């Protein structure tokens, strides 16, 4: 096995453990891996940042933001309707 493959597999194992323990949060784990991979020399900095331009990489964040906004709106509307004008 090549050294790059060993590094990637070790980082993958660390990522899975961090996801399973939920320590730190998932977004922090993703940022850690985006930082560590170029620092190890496995990929270049432009390659690590290229993933951010893909709409699929931002989809979970957009979904969570939309969900949170809708939940806030759903809890706000009944209170607003019951408040006398």
N, CA, C and O of each residue as an XYZ file, in Angstrom:
340
protein
N       0.841     -1.183      0.000
C       0.000      0.000      0.000
C       0.883      1.242      0.000
O       1.952      1.284      0.608
N       0.388      2.245     -0.706
C       1.154      3.482     -0.771
C       0.932      4.305      0.504
O      -0.088      4.150      1.176
N       1.876      5.165      0.827
C       1.727      6.002      2.028
C       0.483      6.901      1.977
O      -0.159      7.135      3.001
N       0.147      7.405      0.775
C      -1.042      8.248      0.651
C      -2.307      7.471      0.992
O      -3.205      7.998      1.649
N      -2.377      6.230      0.551
C      -3.539      5.402      0.846
C      -3.654      5.129      2.344
O      -4.754      5.146      2.897
N      -2.551      4.884      2.984
C      -2.546      4.643      4.437
C      -3.040      5.890      5.179
O      -3.826      5.788      6.120
N      -2.573      7.059      4.748
C      -2.999      8.320      5.378
C      -4.503      8.518      5.193
O      -5.212      8.860      6.140
N      -4.984      8.301      3.971
C      -6.406      8.502      3.693
C      -7.256      7.531      4.504
O      -8.282      7.928      5.056
N      -6.850      6.271      4.585
C      -7.614      5.285      5.355
C      -7.603      5.607      6.847
O      -8.610      5.422      7.530
N      -6.476      6.085      7.352
C      -6.412      6.469      8.768
C      -7.314      7.666      9.043
O      -8.009      7.700     10.058
N      -7.306      8.651      8.141
C      -8.177      9.810      8.310
C      -9.649      9.428      8.165
O     -10.508      9.974      8.857
N      -9.934      8.498      7.272
C     -11.307      8.017      7.130
C     -11.775      7.332      8.405
O     -12.902      7.548      8.852
N     -10.916      6.508      8.991
C     -11.264      5.843     10.247
C     -11.486      6.868     11.363
O     -12.428      6.744     12.147
N     -10.624      7.870     11.430
C     -10.786      8.915     12.447
C     -12.080      9.686     12.228
O     -12.768     10.041     13.185
N     -12.407      9.940     10.977
C     -13.640     10.653     10.662
C     -14.859      9.848     11.080
O     -15.793     10.398     11.663
N     -14.862      8.564     10.792
C     -15.987      7.700     11.166
C     -16.150      7.660     12.680
O     -17.270      7.711     13.188
N     -15.048      7.571     13.394
C     -15.117      7.552     14.869
C     -15.684      8.870     15.383
O     -16.543      8.878     16.265
N     -15.202      9.993     14.829
C     -15.709     11.291     15.284
C     -17.188     11.463     14.955
O     -17.939     12.023     15.754
N     -17.613     10.983     13.778
C     -19.031     11.038     13.429
C     -19.849     10.181     14.384
O     -20.915     10.599     14.835
N     -19.356      8.982     14.697
C     -20.092      8.073     15.577
C     -20.223      8.638     16.988
O     -21.265      8.493     17.626
N     -19.169      9.276     17.469
C     -19.200      9.855     18.815
C     -19.879     11.225     18.846
O     -20.210     11.746     19.911
N     -20.077     11.793     17.665
C     -20.635     13.139     17.524
C     -19.808     14.163     18.297
O     -20.345     15.128     18.841
N     -18.508     13.941     18.338
C     -17.565     14.859     18.973
C     -16.405     15.069     18.037
O     -15.735     14.084     17.727
N     -16.113     16.214     17.573
C     -16.895     17.444     17.574
C     -18.070     17.335     16.603
O     -18.309     16.273     16.029
N     -18.800     18.433     16.421
C     -19.955     18.420     15.530
C     -19.530     18.027     14.126
O     -18.363     18.165     13.760
N     -20.487     17.534     13.338
C     -20.189     17.034     11.995
C     -19.576     18.089     11.086
O     -18.675     17.781     10.305
N     -20.049     19.321     11.174
C     -19.486     20.349     10.316
C     -18.035     20.644     10.678
O     -17.224     20.952      9.805
N     -17.713     20.550     11.954
C     -16.333     20.772     12.400
C     -15.441     19.629     11.926
O     -14.301     19.852     11.519
N     -15.964     18.406     11.979
C     -15.202     17.251     11.481
C     -14.890     17.435     10.004
O     -13.768     17.180      9.568
N     -15.873     17.873      9.235
C     -15.651     18.096      7.806
C     -14.579     19.157      7.574
O     -13.719     18.995      6.708
N     -14.631     20.229      8.337
C     -13.613     21.278      8.185
C     -12.233     20.791      8.608
O     -11.226     21.157      8.003
N     -12.193     19.967      9.646
C     -10.905     19.404     10.083
C     -10.299     18.573      8.959
O      -9.114     18.705      8.651
N     -11.110     17.720      8.351
C     -10.592     16.866      7.278
C     -10.204     17.677      6.052
O      -9.233     17.346      5.372
N     -10.963     18.748      5.761
C     -10.589     19.608      4.635
C      -9.268     20.313      4.895
O      -8.572     20.696      3.955
N      -8.920     20.485      6.166
C      -7.661     21.131      6.526
C      -6.519     20.125      6.584
O      -5.408     20.406      6.134
N      -6.800     18.952      7.141
C      -5.746     17.959      7.353
C      -5.281     17.328      6.040
O      -4.085     17.097      5.862
N      -6.194     17.047      5.127
C      -5.790     16.394      3.869
C      -4.755     17.205      3.087
O      -3.765     16.625      2.642
N      -4.931     18.517      2.897
C      -3.874     19.255      2.200
C      -2.587     19.363      3.020
O      -1.492     19.385      2.459
N      -2.719     19.432      4.347
C      -1.519     19.525      5.173
C      -0.668     18.259      5.099
O       0.554     18.321      5.229
N      -1.306     17.129      4.894
C      -0.554     15.876      4.769
C       0.042     15.699      3.380
O       0.891     14.833      3.171
N      -0.400     16.517      2.434
C       0.130     16.425      1.076
C      -0.598     15.425      0.208
O      -0.187     15.184     -0.927
N      -1.675     14.834      0.713
C      -2.428     13.859     -0.075
C      -3.130     14.553     -1.236
O      -3.147     14.035     -2.352
N      -3.708     15.719     -0.978
C      -4.326     16.521     -2.030
C      -3.805     17.951     -1.900
O      -3.255     18.337     -0.868
N      -3.990     18.725     -2.966
C      -3.547     20.116     -2.926
C      -4.650     20.991     -2.337
O      -5.798     20.564     -2.213
N      -4.289     22.206     -1.982
C      -5.270     23.150     -1.421
C      -6.379     23.441     -2.433
O      -7.550     23.425     -2.054
N      -6.060     23.706     -3.709
C      -7.155     23.934     -4.668
C      -8.091     22.725     -4.794
O      -9.299     22.890     -4.970
N      -7.537     21.522     -4.704
C      -8.392     20.328     -4.759
C      -9.308     20.251     -3.552
O     -10.465     19.852     -3.680
N      -8.814     20.622     -2.392
C      -9.657     20.554     -1.199
C     -10.756     21.614     -1.233
O     -11.856     21.381     -0.733
N     -10.472     22.756     -1.810
C     -11.474     23.820     -1.898
C     -12.430     23.628     -3.064
O     -13.517     24.206     -3.070
N     -12.044     22.828     -4.049
C     -12.902     22.597     -5.212
C     -14.205     21.923     -4.812
O     -15.231     22.130     -5.459
N     -14.179     21.129     -3.764
C     -15.403     20.465     -3.324
C     -16.463     21.419     -2.829
O     -17.650     21.096     -2.859
N     -16.053     22.597     -2.371
C     -17.021     23.574     -1.885
C     -17.827     24.201     -3.006
O     -18.902     24.746     -2.759
N     -17.327     24.136     -4.243
C     -18.061     24.737     -5.351
C     -19.161     23.820     -5.870
O     -20.003     24.250     -6.658
N     -19.164     22.573     -5.441
C     -20.194     21.629     -5.862
C     -21.470     21.879     -5.060
O     -21.432     21.879     -3.830
N     -22.602     22.091     -5.741
C     -23.846     22.354     -5.013
C     -24.252     21.221     -4.074
O     -24.921     21.461     -3.069
N     -23.857     20.003     -4.387
C     -24.214     18.873     -3.528
C     -23.533     18.937     -2.171
O     -24.042     18.382     -1.197
N     -22.389     19.605     -2.091
C     -21.699     19.695     -0.801
C     -22.364     20.691      0.134
O     -22.204     20.593      1.351
N     -23.102     21.642     -0.404
C     -23.783     22.621      0.439
C     -25.250     22.274      0.677
O     -25.930     22.955      1.445
N     -25.738     21.229      0.031
C     -27.148     20.868      0.157
C     -27.578     20.556      1.597
O     -28.623     21.051      2.020
N     -26.828     19.761      2.371
C     -27.272     19.504      3.756
C     -27.378     20.776      4.597
O     -28.295     20.901      5.408
N     -26.463     21.709      4.419
C     -26.521     22.957      5.183
C     -27.729     23.782      4.769
O     -28.403     24.369      5.616
N     -28.008     23.829      3.470
C     -29.173     24.587      3.012
C     -30.461     23.955      3.502
O     -31.403     24.664      3.859
N     -30.516     22.628      3.524
C     -31.703     21.928      4.006
C     -31.913     22.196      5.493
O     -33.040     22.446      5.921
N     -30.856     22.149      6.274
C     -30.966     22.400      7.714
C     -31.399     23.839      7.982
O     -32.214     24.081      8.872
N     -30.870     24.784      7.233
C     -31.246     26.187      7.425
C     -32.711     26.405      7.076
O     -33.423     27.115      7.786
N     -33.160     25.799      5.989
C     -34.568     25.929      5.594
C     -35.476     25.290      6.629
O     -36.511     25.853      6.985
N     -35.092     24.116      7.110
C     -35.892     23.420      8.112
C     -36.000     24.249      9.390
O     -37.083     24.380      9.960
N     -34.895     24.798      9.829
C     -34.904     25.622     11.032
C     -35.761     26.864     10.860
O     -36.481     27.257     11.779
N     -35.688     27.484      9.693
C     -36.496     28.676      9.438
C     -37.980     28.353      9.434
O     -38.786     29.108      9.978
N     -38.341     27.235      8.823
C     -39.749     26.847      8.788
C     -40.271     26.497     10.179
O     -41.415     26.806     10.512
N     -39.433     25.852     10.991
C     -39.848     25.535     12.360
C     -40.042     26.813     13.181
O     -40.993     26.919     13.955
N     -39.148     27.768     13.010
C     -39.289     29.046     13.719
C     -40.568     29.762     13.289
O     -41.296     30.311     14.116
N     -40.824     29.746     11.996
C     -42.032     30.393     11.482
C     -43.280     29.686     11.995
O     -44.255     30.339     12.366
N     -43.257     28.353     12.018
C     -44.408     27.589     12.483
C     -44.686     27.836     13.964
O     -45.845     27.817     14.379
N     -43.669     28.061     14.753
C     -43.896     28.342     16.174
C     -44.266     29.806     16.404
O     -44.897     30.126     17.412
N     -43.888     30.696     15.493
C     -44.175     32.127     15.640
C     -45.612     32.461     15.230
O     -46.271     33.269     15.884
N     -46.093     31.849     14.164
C     -47.407     32.212     13.636
C     -48.545     32.000     14.633
O     -49.375     32.899     14.771
N     -48.637     30.865     15.338
C     -49.738     30.712     16.295
C     -49.693     31.767     17.412
O     -50.740     32.250     17.843
N     -48.509     32.122     17.875
C     -48.390     33.147     18.911
C     -48.844     34.501     18.372
O     -49.514     35.261     19.071
N     -48.480     34.794     17.142
C     -48.847     36.076     16.539
C     -50.367     36.145     16.337
O     -50.973     37.198     16.536
N     -50.980     35.024     15.942
C     -52.421     35.000     15.696
C     -53.219     35.157     16.982
O     -54.312     35.723     16.963
N     -52.690     34.663     18.101
C     -53.429     34.736     19.364
C     -53.192     36.041     20.111
O     -53.874     36.309     21.100
N     -52.246     36.858     19.666
C     -51.951     38.136     20.308
C     -52.943     39.174     19.816
O     -53.082     39.363     18.607
N     -53.651     39.866     20.742
C     -54.596     40.899     20.289
C     -53.854     42.071     19.651
O     -52.763     42.449     20.078
N     -54.471     42.626     18.630
C     -53.847     43.745     17.913
C     -54.054     45.056     18.623
O     -53.592     46.094     18.150
